Amino acid sequence: MSNLERDYFYLLDFSDSVTDIREQYPLLPLDDTLIIAEKLGVKHPTDPKTGEPIVMTTDFLISIKNLNIARCIKPEDGLENDRIIEKLEIERRFWKERSIDWAIVTENEIPENIVRNISWFHREYDNEDVFNLGYTLTGNLEQLMLKYLQSEEPINQAAALCDNSLGLEPGTALAFFRYMLARKYWLVDMTELISPHFPIKSLQIVSTMKRSLA
């Protein structure tokens, strides 16, 4: 993925309404895009070595419940390139023939703070170490972390105090905090950039580890 595609993927993966994400979805059969290119009077993409037509792709085919939408991710300055526009038009017509909504997403449609926040905690979503802590220790960690966060301790400081108090390996409580955000057990204002060096501005408790482990 390009950085822009990665950022858009973070938004899709974090969304409650998205049920499936297919990346680099092939526009098949190949004959369909060849016919579209011929009608447009433009050159179909080809293999640079063999000169043979290649299968085109759409960056993301996204399922939102029972609805599919197609999205192409491009930097805004790339839309000034005539050849890119030709290929995008082939792609647009391919999806139009299938009555599937298609659109271009540029960096202007990707909220920077939200993406940076998701990227900060995304990898902790499947952190099995949280479960390995055990029911009692996890409950104690959660209560203590919430106590420090709600007393407006900086996130890093709150996490370090938890690690010291509970005899945990340094970094455990911070990883736990990120896990709770990734799982949406705890909610924060995602439009505000999360900085571990500052207190969290708002924190909503949606669920607890006790409930999720029960």
Secondary structure as GFF3:
##gff-version 3
##sequence-region A 1 214
A	DSSP	alpha_helix	3	14	.	.	.	ID=ss1
A	DSSP	beta_strand	18	26	.	.	.	ID=ss2
A	DSSP	alpha_helix	30	40	.	.	.	ID=ss3
A	DSSP	beta_strand	57	64	.	.	.	ID=ss4
A	DSSP	beta_strand	67	73	.	.	.	ID=ss5
A	DSSP	three_ten_helix	76	80	.	.	.	ID=ss6
A	DSSP	alpha_helix	82	96	.	.	.	ID=ss7
A	DSSP	beta_strand	101	105	.	.	.	ID=ss8
A	DSSP	three_ten_helix	107	109	.	.	.	ID=ss9
A	DSSP	alpha_helix	112	121	.	.	.	ID=ss10
A	DSSP	three_ten_helix	122	124	.	.	.	ID=ss11
A	DSSP	alpha_helix	129	132	.	.	.	ID=ss12
A	DSSP	alpha_helix	135	150	.	.	.	ID=ss13
A	DSSP	alpha_helix	155	166	.	.	.	ID=ss14
A	DSSP	alpha_helix	172	182	.	.	.	ID=ss15
A	DSSP	beta_strand	186	187	.	.	.	ID=ss16
A	DSSP	beta_strand	204	205	.	.	.	ID=ss17
A	DSSP	alpha_helix	209	213	.	.	.	ID=ss18
###
